[in-house]
Amino acid sequence: MFLRILKSEKGALYPVAIVFFLSALILMSHSLMLYSIHYKTYDGLENKHRHATIQLLKEVEKNKIPE
C-alpha cells in the first residue's frame, strides 16, 4: 500500500515535504539555540564589564587626593 502511494507523483511529494520541513525545523531550532547561547555570553560579559567599571570608579573616588 505504501509503495503504491510513493509510485504516484502526488504521493511521492508528501515524504519529500515532510523531510524538507523537518530539516528546516531542525536548522531553525539549532540556529536559535546558538543565538541564545551567544546572547547570554555577551550579556554576561557586558554585566561583568559594567560591574568592573563601577568598582574602578568607586576605587578612584575613594583614593582621590584633595587639591
Summary of the structure (lengths in Angstrom):
residues: 67
radius of gyration: 28.4
end to end distance: 94.0
largest distance: 94.0
contacts: 123
relative contact order: 0.06
helix: 90%
strand: 0%
